[in-house]
Amino acid sequence: MVEITEEQVLTALRSVKDPDTGEDITSAFAVKGFRIKDGQVSFSIEVDPARGEALEPMRKKATEIVESLPGVSNVSVVLTAEKRSGAQTQSPQSNQKPVSADKPGNDQKATLMIPGCKSIIAVASGKGGVGKSTTAVNLALGMAISGKKVGLMDADIYGPSMPRMMGITGQPVSNDGKILEPMENYGIKVMSIGFLVDEDTPMIWRGPMVQSALEQMMRDVNWGNLDVLVVDMPPGTGDAQLTMAQRVPLTGAIIVSTPQDIALLDARKGLNMFRKVDVPVLGIIENMSYFNCPHCGERSEIFAHGGAKSEADRLGSDFLGEIPIDIEIRKTSDGGHPIVISQPDGIHAQSYKSIAKTIWEKIEQSLSSQKANAPNIIIQ
């Protein structure tokens, strides 16, 4: 296959016009961030944020034009809206704080909107193995059981687990060849890279490929109307986390940790990352908090206990609750029948549902605050 070049893409894009001025998009806008490899092409078009929604047909046209080029197998085009620090001056009386130059993403904050989605929350952890994905699934189900319209996105490109945990097999379909229909089970819409590759296939992708995949799962999936989209983040503070934190309008983030010191150390890093990019942290959950022997009832604190609550207090964050380590939680998750669904009246399901209720209350508070702060236009 002959590799497409950036110049060929730019030449093709000159046939796409700004709907208002008629000027070709390579002249009217900054077309940049080209990544071309093995027939996969991705780039961004920098636009005025006020025109973002109106220019969506132009983005789709640009995608179609590039897809038609020989040697192109997949295209990802993103509209970005940049905010430059220092571009505006502040009066001494301004209540706004100056933007710190050392904050990641302050010189460039692009937003990927999901039409019909009221809120997006990220479930994150500083390290792997703390039960983050199990927590994300059961929290999503807890909100769905209470009547909310919930979506669940698996952002862990290297270790997708949603297909198995949600008991879903098969591949998503596209009715128009462009937009994927999410998979669905237990009343929740689900999307994961795990639906598109074999379970044993490793994803050997560099950062730009991961970023492109995440953006496509947000933008090119028919999520429909959702009260909340729960995003199961990969562990750590790498490319995927920054993509979600900087390019997606997150309502807030939830940090999952075990009580042990080494896990809390990494959880602290994850929490501070979200704060640095101005994403509200809704709180911390202590998973594997303790173990109750099923035979004698004796309680054992295998990984210590209370560390997450102490850390939340120290960092000025809310403590959302604790979940014990229990074989039934593991069995039901591995079997594709999460405990909130398979044992809805059990003590563990009640714990998840209680935390989910608290999280939804925080989401509602955030949405109410946004509505209250919106401009009130009065016509006289």
Number of C-alpha atoms within 10 A of each C-alpha: 8 9 13 19 15 15 9 11 20 15 11 16 20 15 15 18 18 16 13 8 9 10 15 15 23 19 11 15 15 13 20 14 13 14 16 18 13 13 18 18 24 20 20 19 19 19 18 13 16 9 10 17 12 12 18 13 11 17 20 14 17 23 22 15 17 25 19 12 14 12 16 20 13 14 20 22 24 23 22 21 21 17 16 13 14 11 8 8 9 12 8 7 6 9 8 9 7 11 12 11 11 9 13 16 20 18 17 15 18 21 20 19 14 21 13 13 17 16 20 22 26 26 25 29 33 25 22 15 12 19 19 25 27 22 23 27 27 26 25 24 28 26 24 20 18 12 11 17 20 25 27 27 25 25 31 22 22 15 15 22 23 27 20 17 20 26 16 15 11 10 17 17 13 14 8 7 7 13 17 20 19 23 22 16 10 13 14 22 20 26 26 25 24 24 21 11 12 9 14 7 9 11 15 9 11 9 12 15 18 20 20 22 19 22 21 18 20 20 19 17 19 17 26 14 15 19 20 23 27 23 26 26 25 25 25 18 21 12 15 23 22 17 19 21 25 22 20 19 18 19 21 22 27 23 25 31 31 30 27 18 15 12 21 23 14 19 26 19 16 25 27 16 21 23 15 16 16 17 20 18 20 23 22 28 27 27 23 22 25 22 18 14 11 10 6 7 9 9 11 14 15 13 18 14 19 17 19 29 21 15 20 22 13 9 12 10 17 16 19 21 19 25 22 18 21 16 11 14 22 15 13 19 25 16 12 17 18 26 25 26 16 15 16 16 11 11 14 21 22 16 19 26 23 17 21 24 16 17 21 19 12 16 21 16 12 16 15 12 11 10 11 10 9 9 7 8 6 5 4 3
